[in-house]
Amino acid sequence: MKKVILGLGLGLWSWIGLGALPLAEPILGQPTLQVPKKASLLGSLPRDWVTWNLQWFPGQVPYAKAEPRKLHEEAVRATIGKIAPQVALLQEVVDANALERVTPEYRWQAVSNFQRAKDEEVKLPPQNVAILSRVPWQEVWEVDFHGLPITPDRPVRGFLGALFVDKNGNRLTAYVVHLKSNRGGRDASSVRRERAIDYLRWDWRRRGLDPQKEVMLLAGDFNCSLRNPDFTEDTVRKLLQEGWKVAEEKVPWPAVATVKPDSAGRYAVADFDHILLSPGWVKKYGAGKMEVGVWRNGEVPSDHFPLEMRLR
């Protein structure tokens, strides 16, 4: 196994669209990687997926002590082992070494190297995202927002992308995101979440990806709901208007809720975690040829339930 960290800061400007304000380019580079030195060709594109916010892994709090860390690691190991996806798209990873330790069967691992910007809680460790795969990817990359100008609409964290190519040349591009939470007010946070989607579009243009034609998957903790009428923002809805599909759209309420009830009453039960499929994916595989559900078997060691999808 080898470990790689690479980053590149760019100071150029791009455009969101005709007549739009300039979009400062983010930091572009590679995440921390754990990959085999040798790998066979990918026989077929991955079909079994899960997205899961692990909640400050390991330990479930920012600076956990040894015993809570150990318990959380064991519980996450057991839960991922039971779900057994080919690819896991994870959020709130604090310790990449701990993640590798509990998921050795996933030989391809990428964990972001996000940093906190000056307008964030800089004393807290960064919440990273990760891609774990049982099958080889061709390429993986990171887009990081911490170097962007400090403005009210600056998105937080960033995202990871991975390209899978099978032996027949079929391609699948997957992204994992963890968008701005609602701390600081829902209206202010929604603007930051919508800007993060603008940066995803920026990355698609940079890589020559057309969601209308390409097989693409976008998953993670979006921190906004499609079922709660209080969430009216366009973060996900604009994508749906363009032909993207929510994999879990047929899962009824409240079974689709991924955020657990908060005993203190601070957070409502919500469907913040989503798996989005591009129009190109729908054209190739169809929107109904899958099994999708929220994993609630046993004691799930997080304040989020995993959301899984399996192609039939």
BALOBA-1460 file (C-alpha; in Angstrom, 3 decimals):
// residues 312
<rec num="1" residu="m" x="0.000" y="0.000" z="0.000"/>
<rec num="2" residu="k" x="1.243" y="3.493" z="-0.701"/>
<rec num="3" residu="k" x="0.199" y="6.855" z="0.693"/>
<rec num="4" residu="v" x="0.107" y="9.979" z="-1.477"/>
<rec num="5" residu="i" x="-0.694" y="13.601" z="-0.628"/>
<rec num="6" residu="l" x="-0.613" y="16.198" z="-3.388"/>
<rec num="7" residu="g" x="-2.206" y="19.639" z="-3.670"/>
<rec num="8" residu="l" x="-2.110" y="22.584" z="-6.057"/>
<rec num="9" residu="g" x="-3.488" y="26.064" z="-5.439"/>
<rec num="10" residu="l" x="-4.835" y="27.967" z="-8.456"/>
<rec num="11" residu="g" x="-5.493" y="31.695" z="-8.487"/>
<rec num="12" residu="l" x="-7.507" y="31.958" z="-11.678"/>
<rec num="13" residu="w" x="-11.133" y="32.890" z="-12.242"/>
<rec num="14" residu="s" x="-13.917" y="30.987" z="-13.918"/>
<rec num="15" residu="w" x="-17.527" y="31.793" z="-14.733"/>
<rec num="16" residu="i" x="-20.679" y="30.183" z="-13.413"/>
<rec num="17" residu="g" x="-22.539" y="30.980" z="-16.606"/>
<rec num="18" residu="l" x="-23.267" y="33.732" z="-19.093"/>
<rec num="19" residu="g" x="-23.817" y="36.981" z="-17.228"/>
<rec num="20" residu="a" x="-22.976" y="35.442" z="-13.837"/>
<rec num="21" residu="l" x="-20.498" y="36.709" z="-11.281"/>
<rec num="22" residu="p" x="-16.923" y="35.363" z="-11.464"/>
<rec num="23" residu="l" x="-16.247" y="32.130" z="-9.603"/>
<rec num="24" residu="a" x="-12.849" y="31.957" z="-7.931"/>
<rec num="25" residu="e" x="-11.109" y="28.662" z="-8.584"/>
<rec num="26" residu="p" x="-10.646" y="26.346" z="-5.580"/>
<rec num="27" residu="i" x="-7.612" y="24.346" z="-4.539"/>
<rec num="28" residu="l" x="-7.275" y="21.346" z="-6.796"/>
<rec num="29" residu="g" x="-5.249" y="18.290" z="-5.942"/>
<rec num="30" residu="q" x="-5.115" y="14.711" z="-4.734"/>
<rec num="31" residu="p" x="-6.444" y="13.332" z="-1.443"/>
<rec num="32" residu="t" x="-4.540" y="10.991" z="0.841"/>
<rec num="33" residu="l" x="-4.605" y="7.623" z="-0.905"/>
<rec num="34" residu="q" x="-4.253" y="3.996" z="0.130"/>
<rec num="35" residu="v" x="-4.050" y="1.875" z="-3.026"/>
<rec num="36" residu="p" x="-2.500" y="-1.467" z="-4.012"/>
<rec num="37" residu="k" x="0.738" y="-1.340" z="-5.981"/>
<rec num="38" residu="k" x="-0.797" y="-3.640" z="-8.576"/>
<rec num="39" residu="a" x="-4.412" y="-3.967" z="-9.672"/>
<rec num="40" residu="s" x="-6.287" y="-5.971" z="-12.281"/>
<rec num="41" residu="l" x="-8.641" y="-4.388" z="-14.785"/>
<rec num="42" residu="l" x="-12.119" y="-3.576" z="-13.541"/>
<rec num="43" residu="g" x="-14.473" y="-6.274" z="-14.826"/>
<rec num="44" residu="s" x="-17.675" y="-4.257" z="-14.502"/>
<rec num="45" residu="l" x="-18.698" y="-0.946" z="-12.994"/>
<rec num="46" residu="p" x="-19.652" y="-1.004" z="-9.285"/>
<rec num="47" residu="r" x="-23.337" y="-1.663" z="-8.589"/>
<rec num="48" residu="d" x="-23.622" y="-1.613" z="-4.774"/>
<rec num="49" residu="w" x="-23.217" y="1.751" z="-3.049"/>
<rec num="50" residu="v" x="-23.681" y="3.337" z="0.348"/>
<rec num="51" residu="t" x="-23.386" y="6.911" z="1.604"/>
<rec num="52" residu="w" x="-23.008" y="7.481" z="5.331"/>
<rec num="53" residu="n" x="-22.103" y="10.337" z="7.666"/>
<rec num="54" residu="l" x="-20.048" y="8.576" z="10.350"/>
<rec num="55" residu="q" x="-20.282" y="11.444" z="12.918"/>
<rec num="56" residu="w" x="-16.788" y="12.619" z="13.863"/>
<rec num="57" residu="f" x="-15.066" y="9.309" z="13.149"/>
<rec num="58" residu="p" x="-13.653" y="7.921" z="15.310"/>
<rec num="59" residu="g" x="-15.249" y="8.754" z="18.630"/>
<rec num="60" residu="q" x="-18.411" y="10.698" z="17.601"/>
<rec num="61" residu="v" x="-17.017" y="13.946" z="19.046"/>
<rec num="62" residu="p" x="-14.189" y="16.171" z="17.731"/>
<rec num="63" residu="y" x="-11.474" y="15.141" z="20.206"/>
<rec num="64" residu="a" x="-12.560" y="11.759" z="21.517"/>
<rec num="65" residu="k" x="-10.655" y="9.786" z="24.135"/>
<rec num="66" residu="a" x="-9.246" y="6.335" z="23.525"/>
<rec num="67" residu="e" x="-12.190" y="4.215" z="24.708"/>
<rec num="68" residu="p" x="-14.934" y="6.031" z="22.703"/>
<rec num="69" residu="r" x="-12.662" y="5.937" z="19.660"/>
<rec num="70" residu="k" x="-12.189" y="2.194" z="20.015"/>
<rec num="71" residu="l" x="-15.908" y="1.543" z="20.449"/>
<rec num="72" residu="h" x="-16.795" y="3.707" z="17.449"/>
<rec num="73" residu="e" x="-14.191" y="2.003" z="15.277"/>
<rec num="74" residu="e" x="-15.512" y="-1.445" z="16.168"/>
<rec num="75" residu="a" x="-19.112" y="-0.417" z="15.532"/>
<rec num="76" residu="v" x="-18.335" y="1.218" z="12.171"/>
<rec num="77" residu="r" x="-16.342" y="-1.861" z="11.148"/>
<rec num="78" residu="a" x="-19.312" y="-4.081" z="11.974"/>
<rec num="79" residu="t" x="-21.904" y="-1.889" z="10.235"/>
<rec num="80" residu="i" x="-19.963" y="-1.477" z="6.990"/>
<rec num="81" residu="g" x="-19.236" y="-5.191" z="7.065"/>
<rec num="82" residu="k" x="-22.952" y="-5.979" z="7.282"/>
<rec num="83" residu="i" x="-23.933" y="-3.587" z="4.492"/>
<rec num="84" residu="a" x="-20.961" y="-4.762" z="2.377"/>
<rec num="85" residu="p" x="-21.171" y="-2.245" z="-0.486"/>
<rec num="86" residu="q" x="-18.688" y="-2.254" z="-3.330"/>
<rec num="87" residu="v" x="-18.181" y="1.480" z="-2.830"/>
<rec num="88" residu="a" x="-18.738" y="3.508" z="0.358"/>
<rec num="89" residu="l" x="-18.982" y="7.315" z="0.205"/>
<rec num="90" residu="l" x="-18.375" y="8.603" z="3.727"/>
<rec num="91" residu="q" x="-18.462" y="11.916" z="5.585"/>
<rec num="92" residu="e" x="-17.057" y="13.304" z="8.871"/>
<rec num="93" residu="v" x="-13.814" y="11.348" z="8.767"/>
<rec num="94" residu="v" x="-11.269" y="12.856" z="11.172"/>
<rec num="95" residu="d" x="-8.643" y="10.085" z="11.193"/>
<rec num="96" residu="a" x="-7.790" y="8.442" z="7.849"/>
<rec num="97" residu="n" x="-5.551" y="5.873" z="9.552"/>
<rec num="98" residu="a" x="-8.412" y="4.723" z="11.772"/>
<rec num="99" residu="l" x="-10.641" y="4.348" z="8.717"/>
<rec num="100" residu="e" x="-8.060" y="2.206" z="6.953"/>
<rec num="101" residu="r" x="-7.628" y="0.130" z="10.102"/>
<rec num="102" residu="v" x="-11.316" y="-0.824" z="10.314"/>
<rec num="103" residu="t" x="-11.936" y="-1.365" z="6.566"/>
<rec num="104" residu="p" x="-8.932" y="-3.352" z="5.278"/>
<rec num="105" residu="e" x="-11.101" y="-5.190" z="2.737"/>
<rec num="106" residu="y" x="-11.476" y="-1.889" z="0.835"/>
<rec num="107" residu="r" x="-8.101" y="-1.799" z="-0.897"/>
<rec num="108" residu="w" x="-8.761" y="1.490" z="-2.678"/>
<rec num="109" residu="q" x="-9.210" y="4.321" z="-0.199"/>
<rec num="110" residu="a" x="-9.182" y="8.096" z="-0.655"/>
<rec num="111" residu="v" x="-9.636" y="10.593" z="2.181"/>
<rec num="112" residu="s" x="-9.749" y="14.341" z="1.562"/>
<rec num="113" residu="n" x="-7.271" y="16.778" z="3.084"/>
<rec num="114" residu="f" x="-9.669" y="19.621" z="3.831"/>
<rec num="115" residu="q" x="-8.648" y="22.566" z="5.980"/>
<rec num="116" residu="r" x="-10.795" y="25.003" z="7.899"/>
<rec num="117" residu="a" x="-11.012" y="28.580" z="6.607"/>
<rec num="118" residu="k" x="-10.708" y="31.649" z="8.815"/>
<rec num="119" residu="d" x="-14.497" y="32.076" z="9.083"/>
<rec num="120" residu="e" x="-14.978" y="28.552" z="10.474"/>
<rec num="121" residu="e" x="-14.412" y="27.006" z="13.889"/>
<rec num="122" residu="v" x="-10.652" y="26.731" z="13.394"/>
<rec num="123" residu="k" x="-10.056" y="24.953" z="16.708"/>
<rec num="124" residu="l" x="-12.028" y="21.934" z="15.507"/>
<rec num="125" residu="p" x="-10.432" y="19.276" z="13.275"/>
<rec num="126" residu="p" x="-11.552" y="19.244" z="9.628"/>
<rec num="127" residu="q" x="-14.403" y="16.937" z="8.729"/>
<rec num="128" residu="n" x="-13.169" y="15.013" z="5.706"/>
<rec num="129" residu="v" x="-14.964" y="12.867" z="3.154"/>
<rec num="130" residu="a" x="-13.799" y="9.495" z="1.895"/>
<rec num="131" residu="i" x="-14.272" y="7.011" z="-0.927"/>
<rec num="132" residu="l" x="-13.711" y="3.331" z="-0.112"/>
<rec num="133" residu="s" x="-13.836" y="0.816" z="-2.930"/>
<rec num="134" residu="r" x="-13.428" y="-2.926" z="-3.290"/>
<rec num="135" residu="v" x="-12.740" y="-2.445" z="-7.011"/>
<rec num="136" residu="p" x="-10.091" y="-0.284" z="-8.722"/>
<rec num="137" residu="w" x="-10.763" y="3.242" z="-9.866"/>
<rec num="138" residu="q" x="-8.817" y="4.841" z="-12.678"/>
<rec num="139" residu="e" x="-8.475" y="8.247" z="-11.064"/>
<rec num="140" residu="v" x="-9.468" y="10.126" z="-7.924"/>
<rec num="141" residu="w" x="-9.257" y="13.858" z="-7.155"/>
<rec num="142" residu="e" x="-10.071" y="16.501" z="-4.562"/>
<rec num="143" residu="v" x="-11.559" y="19.992" z="-4.765"/>
<rec num="144" residu="d" x="-11.017" y="22.043" z="-1.586"/>
<rec num="145" residu="f" x="-12.816" y="25.288" z="-0.685"/>
<rec num="146" residu="h" x="-10.736" y="26.615" z="2.219"/>
<rec num="147" residu="g" x="-8.649" y="28.904" z="0.018"/>
<rec num="148" residu="l" x="-11.611" y="30.711" z="-1.519"/>
<rec num="149" residu="p" x="-12.234" y="34.398" z="-0.691"/>
<rec num="150" residu="i" x="-14.066" y="34.817" z="2.617"/>
<rec num="151" residu="t" x="-17.529" y="35.824" z="1.424"/>
<rec num="152" residu="p" x="-21.039" y="35.105" z="2.758"/>
<rec num="153" residu="d" x="-21.584" y="32.522" z="0.024"/>
<rec num="154" residu="r" x="-18.262" y="30.674" z="0.354"/>
<rec num="155" residu="p" x="-18.939" y="26.920" z="0.520"/>
<rec num="156" residu="v" x="-17.242" y="24.805" z="3.190"/>
<rec num="157" residu="r" x="-15.055" y="21.716" z="3.014"/>
<rec num="158" residu="g" x="-15.011" y="20.505" z="-0.619"/>
<rec num="159" residu="f" x="-15.586" y="17.216" z="-2.426"/>
<rec num="160" residu="l" x="-13.921" y="14.094" z="-3.797"/>
<rec num="161" residu="g" x="-14.439" y="12.595" z="-7.235"/>
<rec num="162" residu="a" x="-13.526" y="9.189" z="-8.627"/>
<rec num="163" residu="l" x="-13.560" y="7.804" z="-12.154"/>
<rec num="164" residu="f" x="-14.228" y="4.094" z="-12.683"/>
<rec num="165" residu="v" x="-13.561" y="2.559" z="-16.114"/>
<rec num="166" residu="d" x="-14.278" y="-1.110" z="-16.824"/>
<rec num="167" residu="k" x="-12.471" y="-3.401" z="-19.264"/>
<rec num="168" residu="n" x="-14.972" y="-2.532" z="-21.993"/>
<rec num="169" residu="g" x="-14.383" y="1.196" z="-21.650"/>
<rec num="170" residu="n" x="-17.610" y="1.987" z="-19.814"/>
<rec num="171" residu="r" x="-17.143" y="4.974" z="-17.498"/>
<rec num="172" residu="l" x="-18.734" y="6.044" z="-14.208"/>
<rec num="173" residu="t" x="-17.868" y="9.236" z="-12.315"/>
<rec num="174" residu="a" x="-18.791" y="9.362" z="-8.610"/>
<rec num="175" residu="y" x="-18.689" y="12.332" z="-6.218"/>
<rec num="176" residu="v" x="-19.005" y="12.502" z="-2.428"/>
<rec num="177" residu="v" x="-20.041" y="15.761" z="-0.742"/>
<rec num="178" residu="h" x="-20.716" y="17.124" z="2.730"/>
<rec num="179" residu="l" x="-22.429" y="20.488" z="2.351"/>
<rec num="180" residu="k" x="-22.752" y="23.308" z="4.897"/>
<rec num="181" residu="s" x="-24.792" y="22.513" z="8.008"/>
<rec num="182" residu="n" x="-27.660" y="24.749" z="9.128"/>
<rec num="183" residu="r" x="-25.709" y="26.273" z="12.003"/>
<rec num="184" residu="g" x="-25.695" y="30.027" z="11.565"/>
<rec num="185" residu="g" x="-29.177" y="30.063" z="10.052"/>
<rec num="186" residu="r" x="-30.847" y="28.082" z="7.311"/>
<rec num="187" residu="d" x="-31.005" y="30.962" z="4.817"/>
<rec num="188" residu="a" x="-27.320" y="31.837" z="5.167"/>
<rec num="189" residu="s" x="-26.321" y="28.170" z="4.990"/>
<rec num="190" residu="s" x="-28.459" y="27.426" z="1.930"/>
<rec num="191" residu="v" x="-26.572" y="30.061" z="-0.075"/>
<rec num="192" residu="r" x="-23.319" y="28.278" z="0.735"/>
<rec num="193" residu="r" x="-24.771" y="24.915" z="-0.211"/>
<rec num="194" residu="e" x="-26.016" y="26.234" z="-3.543"/>
<rec num="195" residu="r" x="-22.574" y="27.680" z="-4.267"/>
<rec num="196" residu="a" x="-21.032" y="24.243" z="-3.610"/>
<rec num="197" residu="i" x="-23.213" y="22.861" z="-6.410"/>
<rec num="198" residu="d" x="-21.887" y="25.635" z="-8.662"/>
<rec num="199" residu="y" x="-18.392" y="24.307" z="-7.938"/>
<rec num="200" residu="l" x="-19.463" y="20.802" z="-8.853"/>
<rec num="201" residu="r" x="-20.600" y="22.189" z="-12.203"/>
<rec num="202" residu="w" x="-17.216" y="23.914" z="-12.488"/>
<rec num="203" residu="d" x="-15.520" y="20.555" z="-12.005"/>
<rec num="204" residu="w" x="-17.759" y="18.910" z="-14.599"/>
<rec num="205" residu="r" x="-16.781" y="21.547" z="-17.150"/>
<rec num="206" residu="r" x="-13.113" y="21.207" z="-16.200"/>
<rec num="207" residu="r" x="-13.260" y="17.464" z="-16.806"/>
<rec num="208" residu="g" x="-15.456" y="17.675" z="-19.909"/>
<rec num="209" residu="l" x="-18.389" y="15.896" z="-18.242"/>
<rec num="210" residu="d" x="-21.927" y="16.297" z="-19.581"/>
<rec num="211" residu="p" x="-24.429" y="14.873" z="-17.041"/>
<rec num="212" residu="q" x="-26.974" y="14.481" z="-19.845"/>
<rec num="213" residu="k" x="-24.696" y="11.899" z="-21.451"/>
<rec num="214" residu="e" x="-22.294" y="10.682" z="-18.748"/>
<rec num="215" residu="v" x="-22.985" y="8.028" z="-16.102"/>
<rec num="216" residu="m" x="-22.526" y="10.005" z="-12.872"/>
<rec num="217" residu="l" x="-23.414" y="9.552" z="-9.197"/>
<rec num="218" residu="l" x="-23.451" y="12.304" z="-6.581"/>
<rec num="219" residu="a" x="-23.952" y="11.314" z="-2.948"/>
<rec num="220" residu="g" x="-23.415" y="12.460" z="0.609"/>
<rec num="221" residu="d" x="-24.803" y="14.646" z="3.369"/>
<rec num="222" residu="f" x="-26.457" y="17.635" z="1.682"/>
<rec num="223" residu="n" x="-27.823" y="19.059" z="4.960"/>
<rec num="224" residu="c" x="-31.075" y="19.913" z="3.197"/>
<rec num="225" residu="s" x="-34.337" y="18.055" z="2.811"/>
<rec num="226" residu="l" x="-36.555" y="17.243" z="-0.150"/>
<rec num="227" residu="r" x="-39.458" y="16.085" z="2.052"/>
<rec num="228" residu="n" x="-39.520" y="18.861" z="4.677"/>
<rec num="229" residu="p" x="-41.476" y="21.840" z="3.231"/>
<rec num="230" residu="d" x="-39.360" y="24.262" z="5.300"/>
<rec num="231" residu="f" x="-36.441" y="23.561" z="2.950"/>
<rec num="232" residu="t" x="-37.246" y="25.434" z="-0.266"/>
<rec num="233" residu="e" x="-33.690" y="26.038" z="-1.510"/>
<rec num="234" residu="d" x="-32.454" y="25.042" z="-4.960"/>
<rec num="235" residu="t" x="-29.405" y="23.026" z="-3.830"/>
<rec num="236" residu="v" x="-30.828" y="19.719" z="-5.082"/>
<rec num="237" residu="r" x="-33.962" y="20.873" z="-6.883"/>
<rec num="238" residu="k" x="-32.091" y="22.558" z="-9.741"/>
<rec num="239" residu="l" x="-30.378" y="19.267" z="-10.472"/>
<rec num="240" residu="l" x="-33.734" y="17.477" z="-10.467"/>
<rec num="241" residu="q" x="-35.081" y="20.038" z="-12.932"/>
<rec num="242" residu="e" x="-32.191" y="19.140" z="-15.242"/>
<rec num="243" residu="g" x="-33.088" y="15.448" z="-15.223"/>
<rec num="244" residu="w" x="-31.109" y="14.134" z="-12.264"/>
<rec num="245" residu="k" x="-32.972" y="11.543" z="-10.190"/>
<rec num="246" residu="v" x="-32.924" y="10.952" z="-6.450"/>
<rec num="247" residu="a" x="-32.309" y="7.234" z="-5.993"/>
<rec num="248" residu="e" x="-34.421" y="7.170" z="-2.810"/>
<rec num="249" residu="e" x="-37.421" y="9.006" z="-4.312"/>
<rec num="250" residu="k" x="-39.733" y="5.976" z="-3.925"/>
<rec num="251" residu="v" x="-38.810" y="5.322" z="-0.294"/>
<rec num="252" residu="p" x="-41.753" y="6.633" z="1.790"/>
<rec num="253" residu="w" x="-41.620" y="9.027" z="4.715"/>
<rec num="254" residu="p" x="-40.468" y="8.551" z="7.453"/>
<rec num="255" residu="a" x="-38.535" y="5.462" z="6.287"/>
<rec num="256" residu="v" x="-36.394" y="7.728" z="4.049"/>
<rec num="257" residu="a" x="-35.220" y="9.894" z="6.977"/>
<rec num="258" residu="t" x="-31.477" y="9.513" z="7.530"/>
<rec num="259" residu="v" x="-30.976" y="11.922" z="10.458"/>
<rec num="260" residu="k" x="-31.837" y="10.364" z="13.801"/>
<rec num="261" residu="p" x="-34.188" y="12.054" z="16.290"/>
<rec num="262" residu="d" x="-32.286" y="14.336" z="18.656"/>
<rec num="263" residu="s" x="-33.192" y="13.705" z="22.290"/>
<rec num="264" residu="a" x="-32.491" y="17.368" z="23.107"/>
<rec num="265" residu="g" x="-34.903" y="18.515" z="20.419"/>
<rec num="266" residu="r" x="-32.288" y="20.575" z="18.552"/>
<rec num="267" residu="y" x="-32.626" y="18.769" z="15.236"/>
<rec num="268" residu="a" x="-35.690" y="17.360" z="13.535"/>
<rec num="269" residu="v" x="-35.805" y="13.987" z="11.820"/>
<rec num="270" residu="a" x="-34.788" y="14.720" z="8.241"/>
<rec num="271" residu="d" x="-33.735" y="13.264" z="4.894"/>
<rec num="272" residu="f" x="-30.391" y="15.083" z="4.559"/>
<rec num="273" residu="d" x="-28.502" y="12.239" z="2.869"/>
<rec num="274" residu="h" x="-29.106" y="11.614" z="-0.814"/>
<rec num="275" residu="i" x="-27.874" y="9.607" z="-3.794"/>
<rec num="276" residu="l" x="-28.355" y="11.512" z="-7.053"/>
<rec num="277" residu="l" x="-28.109" y="9.879" z="-10.481"/>
<rec num="278" residu="s" x="-27.344" y="11.836" z="-13.645"/>
<rec num="279" residu="p" x="-29.626" y="11.851" z="-16.702"/>
<rec num="280" residu="g" x="-26.910" y="9.837" z="-18.425"/>
<rec num="281" residu="w" x="-27.106" y="7.209" z="-15.662"/>
<rec num="282" residu="v" x="-30.892" y="7.029" z="-15.983"/>
<rec num="283" residu="k" x="-30.652" y="6.559" z="-19.755"/>
<rec num="284" residu="k" x="-28.203" y="3.679" z="-19.333"/>
<rec num="285" residu="y" x="-29.591" y="1.869" z="-16.288"/>
<rec num="286" residu="g" x="-33.114" y="3.240" z="-15.786"/>
<rec num="287" residu="a" x="-34.428" y="4.896" z="-12.646"/>
<rec num="288" residu="g" x="-36.380" y="1.946" z="-11.269"/>
<rec num="289" residu="k" x="-33.914" y="-0.924" z="-11.629"/>
<rec num="290" residu="m" x="-32.475" y="-0.643" z="-8.141"/>
<rec num="291" residu="e" x="-33.053" y="-1.424" z="-4.504"/>
<rec num="292" residu="v" x="-32.695" y="1.614" z="-2.241"/>
<rec num="293" residu="g" x="-33.199" y="1.950" z="1.481"/>
<rec num="294" residu="v" x="-32.038" y="3.470" z="4.740"/>
<rec num="295" residu="w" x="-30.042" y="0.972" z="6.815"/>
<rec num="296" residu="r" x="-31.610" y="0.679" z="10.283"/>
<rec num="297" residu="n" x="-30.523" y="-2.819" z="11.275"/>
<rec num="298" residu="g" x="-29.154" y="-2.928" z="14.786"/>
<rec num="299" residu="e" x="-27.463" y="-0.101" z="16.641"/>
<rec num="300" residu="v" x="-26.092" y="2.315" z="14.028"/>
<rec num="301" residu="p" x="-23.059" y="4.163" z="15.521"/>
<rec num="302" residu="s" x="-23.796" y="7.669" z="14.205"/>
<rec num="303" residu="d" x="-26.411" y="10.407" z="14.258"/>
<rec num="304" residu="h" x="-27.080" y="9.504" z="10.598"/>
<rec num="305" residu="f" x="-28.354" y="6.241" z="9.166"/>
<rec num="306" residu="p" x="-26.565" y="4.868" z="6.066"/>
<rec num="307" residu="l" x="-28.371" y="5.147" z="2.729"/>
<rec num="308" residu="e" x="-27.688" y="2.239" z="0.382"/>
<rec num="309" residu="m" x="-28.390" y="1.536" z="-3.297"/>
<rec num="310" residu="r" x="-28.004" y="-1.731" z="-5.186"/>
<rec num="311" residu="l" x="-28.585" y="-2.143" z="-8.926"/>
<rec num="312" residu="r" x="-30.665" y="-5.169" z="-9.851"/>
